[in-house]
Amino acid sequence: MKLDDLQIVLVETSHPGNIGATARAMKNMGLCHLTLVAPRCGIDETAIARASGALDILDACRRVDTLPEAVAESELVIGSSARPRSLGWPELTPRRMADMLGECADGQRASLVFGRERSGLSNEELQFCHYTVKIPTAPDYSSLNLAMAVQLLAYEIFVRLQQENQPPMDVPREPKASAGELEGYFEHLEQVLVTTGFLDPAQPRHMMKRLRRLYQRIGLTRNEVNILRGILSSVQKYRKS
């Protein structure tokens, strides 16, 4: 993939300086697409000062209301997370994350998502990510500034994509399903599971979370998602008849 195929997504950022510093970190590493999800602050003089010349990124940044909207067109979504979760998510090291992005074909869109300064990404938001990435730190002090985390991961990506003599990448024969298409499938799947009685909406436990993990790990193509939804539609028609 190319650097232009990757967007940085910040969720509910509360300090304008962090937005500006993120823009600067991105420009250092050749990234230009920034998306803000429901920001808790505006782009003010502090953000502009911290951007230190990366005003083009601030001027062009996109603002959306929800994370699904931000990543709807991405075929690979990776969330930055440092907190342990009760239900583990496929976790990458920064280097493996960069390798995975480097193995993507040119034009395959990807998102690298960062959460709030204080609490990071919620468990619900991680459901929209195919993988998480954790930056290793000293165990007695793991706190990283938001822009610092962006800089570290962007550096790994920049180095990987700038490597010479990269092995040729196999261009997928079929386009990967976007996050938006996967979300439509998950909603359709949940409807059918509830209708058939397989899933009790009053006590869903972790069923849908586990199914999300399964399908996101596989890496479905757009055609495969259409086939699966066709199967679900046939089940619905059968029950009606």
Secondary structure as a PSIPRED ss2 file (coil, helix, strand):
# PSIPRED VFORMAT (PSIPRED V4.0)

   1 M C   1.000  0.000  0.000
   2 K C   1.000  0.000  0.000
   3 L H   0.000  1.000  0.000
   4 D H   0.000  1.000  0.000
   5 D H   0.000  1.000  0.000
   6 L E   0.000  0.000  1.000
   7 Q E   0.000  0.000  1.000
   8 I E   0.000  0.000  1.000
   9 V E   0.000  0.000  1.000
  10 L E   0.000  0.000  1.000
  11 V E   0.000  0.000  1.000
  12 E C   1.000  0.000  0.000
  13 T C   1.000  0.000  0.000
  14 S C   1.000  0.000  0.000
  15 H C   1.000  0.000  0.000
  16 P H   0.000  1.000  0.000
  17 G H   0.000  1.000  0.000
  18 N H   0.000  1.000  0.000
  19 I H   0.000  1.000  0.000
  20 G H   0.000  1.000  0.000
  21 A H   0.000  1.000  0.000
  22 T H   0.000  1.000  0.000
  23 A H   0.000  1.000  0.000
  24 R H   0.000  1.000  0.000
  25 A H   0.000  1.000  0.000
  26 M H   0.000  1.000  0.000
  27 K H   0.000  1.000  0.000
  28 N H   0.000  1.000  0.000
  29 M C   1.000  0.000  0.000
  30 G C   1.000  0.000  0.000
  31 L C   1.000  0.000  0.000
  32 C C   1.000  0.000  0.000
  33 H E   0.000  0.000  1.000
  34 L E   0.000  0.000  1.000
  35 T E   0.000  0.000  1.000
  36 L E   0.000  0.000  1.000
  37 V E   0.000  0.000  1.000
  38 A C   1.000  0.000  0.000
  39 P C   1.000  0.000  0.000
  40 R C   1.000  0.000  0.000
  41 C C   1.000  0.000  0.000
  42 G C   1.000  0.000  0.000
  43 I C   1.000  0.000  0.000
  44 D C   1.000  0.000  0.000
  45 E H   0.000  1.000  0.000
  46 T H   0.000  1.000  0.000
  47 A H   0.000  1.000  0.000
  48 I H   0.000  1.000  0.000
  49 A H   0.000  1.000  0.000
  50 R H   0.000  1.000  0.000
  51 A H   0.000  1.000  0.000
  52 S C   1.000  0.000  0.000
  53 G C   1.000  0.000  0.000
  54 A C   1.000  0.000  0.000
  55 L H   0.000  1.000  0.000
  56 D H   0.000  1.000  0.000
  57 I H   0.000  1.000  0.000
  58 L H   0.000  1.000  0.000
  59 D H   0.000  1.000  0.000
  60 A H   0.000  1.000  0.000
  61 C C   1.000  0.000  0.000
  62 R E   0.000  0.000  1.000
  63 R E   0.000  0.000  1.000
  64 V E   0.000  0.000  1.000
  65 D C   1.000  0.000  0.000
  66 T C   1.000  0.000  0.000
  67 L H   0.000  1.000  0.000
  68 P H   0.000  1.000  0.000
  69 E H   0.000  1.000  0.000
  70 A H   0.000  1.000  0.000
  71 V H   0.000  1.000  0.000
  72 A C   1.000  0.000  0.000
  73 E C   1.000  0.000  0.000
  74 S C   1.000  0.000  0.000
  75 E C   1.000  0.000  0.000
  76 L E   0.000  0.000  1.000
  77 V E   0.000  0.000  1.000
  78 I E   0.000  0.000  1.000
  79 G E   0.000  0.000  1.000
  80 S E   0.000  0.000  1.000
  81 S C   1.000  0.000  0.000
  82 A C   1.000  0.000  0.000
  83 R C   1.000  0.000  0.000
  84 P C   1.000  0.000  0.000
  85 R C   1.000  0.000  0.000
  86 S C   1.000  0.000  0.000
  87 L C   1.000  0.000  0.000
  88 G C   1.000  0.000  0.000
  89 W C   1.000  0.000  0.000
  90 P C   1.000  0.000  0.000
  91 E E   0.000  0.000  1.000
  92 L E   0.000  0.000  1.000
  93 T C   1.000  0.000  0.000
  94 P H   0.000  1.000  0.000
  95 R H   0.000  1.000  0.000
  96 R H   0.000  1.000  0.000
  97 M H   0.000  1.000  0.000
  98 A H   0.000  1.000  0.000
  99 D H   0.000  1.000  0.000
 100 M H   0.000  1.000  0.000
 101 L H   0.000  1.000  0.000
 102 G H   0.000  1.000  0.000
 103 E C   1.000  0.000  0.000
 104 C C   1.000  0.000  0.000
 105 A C   1.000  0.000  0.000
 106 D C   1.000  0.000  0.000
 107 G C   1.000  0.000  0.000
 108 Q C   1.000  0.000  0.000
 109 R C   1.000  0.000  0.000
 110 A E   0.000  0.000  1.000
 111 S E   0.000  0.000  1.000
 112 L E   0.000  0.000  1.000
 113 V E   0.000  0.000  1.000
 114 F E   0.000  0.000  1.000
 115 G C   1.000  0.000  0.000
 116 R E   0.000  0.000  1.000
 117 E C   1.000  0.000  0.000
 118 R C   1.000  0.000  0.000
 119 S C   1.000  0.000  0.000
 120 G E   0.000  0.000  1.000
 121 L C   1.000  0.000  0.000
 122 S C   1.000  0.000  0.000
 123 N H   0.000  1.000  0.000
 124 E H   0.000  1.000  0.000
 125 E H   0.000  1.000  0.000
 126 L H   0.000  1.000  0.000
 127 Q C   1.000  0.000  0.000
 128 F C   1.000  0.000  0.000
 129 C C   1.000  0.000  0.000
 130 H C   1.000  0.000  0.000
 131 Y E   0.000  0.000  1.000
 132 T E   0.000  0.000  1.000
 133 V E   0.000  0.000  1.000
 134 K C   1.000  0.000  0.000
 135 I C   1.000  0.000  0.000
 136 P C   1.000  0.000  0.000
 137 T C   1.000  0.000  0.000
 138 A C   1.000  0.000  0.000
 139 P C   1.000  0.000  0.000
 140 D C   1.000  0.000  0.000
 141 Y C   1.000  0.000  0.000
 142 S C   1.000  0.000  0.000
 143 S C   1.000  0.000  0.000
 144 L C   1.000  0.000  0.000
 145 N C   1.000  0.000  0.000
 146 L H   0.000  1.000  0.000
 147 A H   0.000  1.000  0.000
 148 M H   0.000  1.000  0.000
 149 A H   0.000  1.000  0.000
 150 V H   0.000  1.000  0.000
 151 Q H   0.000  1.000  0.000
 152 L H   0.000  1.000  0.000
 153 L H   0.000  1.000  0.000
 154 A H   0.000  1.000  0.000
 155 Y H   0.000  1.000  0.000
 156 E H   0.000  1.000  0.000
 157 I H   0.000  1.000  0.000
 158 F H   0.000  1.000  0.000
 159 V H   0.000  1.000  0.000
 160 R H   0.000  1.000  0.000
 161 L H   0.000  1.000  0.000
 162 Q H   0.000  1.000  0.000
 163 Q C   1.000  0.000  0.000
 164 E C   1.000  0.000  0.000
 165 N C   1.000  0.000  0.000
 166 Q C   1.000  0.000  0.000
 167 P C   1.000  0.000  0.000
 168 P C   1.000  0.000  0.000
 169 M C   1.000  0.000  0.000
 170 D C   1.000  0.000  0.000
 171 V C   1.000  0.000  0.000
 172 P C   1.000  0.000  0.000
 173 R C   1.000  0.000  0.000
 174 E C   1.000  0.000  0.000
 175 P C   1.000  0.000  0.000
 176 K E   0.000  0.000  1.000
 177 A C   1.000  0.000  0.000
 178 S C   1.000  0.000  0.000
 179 A H   0.000  1.000  0.000
 180 G H   0.000  1.000  0.000
 181 E H   0.000  1.000  0.000
 182 L H   0.000  1.000  0.000
 183 E H   0.000  1.000  0.000
 184 G H   0.000  1.000  0.000
 185 Y H   0.000  1.000  0.000
 186 F H   0.000  1.000  0.000
 187 E H   0.000  1.000  0.000
 188 H H   0.000  1.000  0.000
 189 L H   0.000  1.000  0.000
 190 E H   0.000  1.000  0.000
 191 Q H   0.000  1.000  0.000
 192 V H   0.000  1.000  0.000
 193 L H   0.000  1.000  0.000
 194 V H   0.000  1.000  0.000
 195 T H   0.000  1.000  0.000
 196 T H   0.000  1.000  0.000
 197 G C   1.000  0.000  0.000
 198 F C   1.000  0.000  0.000
 199 L C   1.000  0.000  0.000
 200 D C   1.000  0.000  0.000
 201 P C   1.000  0.000  0.000
 202 A C   1.000  0.000  0.000
 203 Q C   1.000  0.000  0.000
 204 P C   1.000  0.000  0.000
 205 R C   1.000  0.000  0.000
 206 H C   1.000  0.000  0.000
 207 M H   0.000  1.000  0.000
 208 M H   0.000  1.000  0.000
 209 K H   0.000  1.000  0.000
 210 R H   0.000  1.000  0.000
 211 L H   0.000  1.000  0.000
 212 R H   0.000  1.000  0.000
 213 R H   0.000  1.000  0.000
 214 L H   0.000  1.000  0.000
 215 Y H   0.000  1.000  0.000
 216 Q H   0.000  1.000  0.000
 217 R H   0.000  1.000  0.000
 218 I H   0.000  1.000  0.000
 219 G C   1.000  0.000  0.000
 220 L C   1.000  0.000  0.000
 221 T E   0.000  0.000  1.000
 222 R H   0.000  1.000  0.000
 223 N H   0.000  1.000  0.000
 224 E H   0.000  1.000  0.000
 225 V H   0.000  1.000  0.000
 226 N H   0.000  1.000  0.000
 227 I H   0.000  1.000  0.000
 228 L H   0.000  1.000  0.000
 229 R H   0.000  1.000  0.000
 230 G H   0.000  1.000  0.000
 231 I H   0.000  1.000  0.000
 232 L H   0.000  1.000  0.000
 233 S H   0.000  1.000  0.000
 234 S H   0.000  1.000  0.000
 235 V H   0.000  1.000  0.000
 236 Q H   0.000  1.000  0.000
 237 K H   0.000  1.000  0.000
 238 Y H   0.000  1.000  0.000
 239 R H   0.000  1.000  0.000
 240 K H   0.000  1.000  0.000
 241 S C   1.000  0.000  0.000
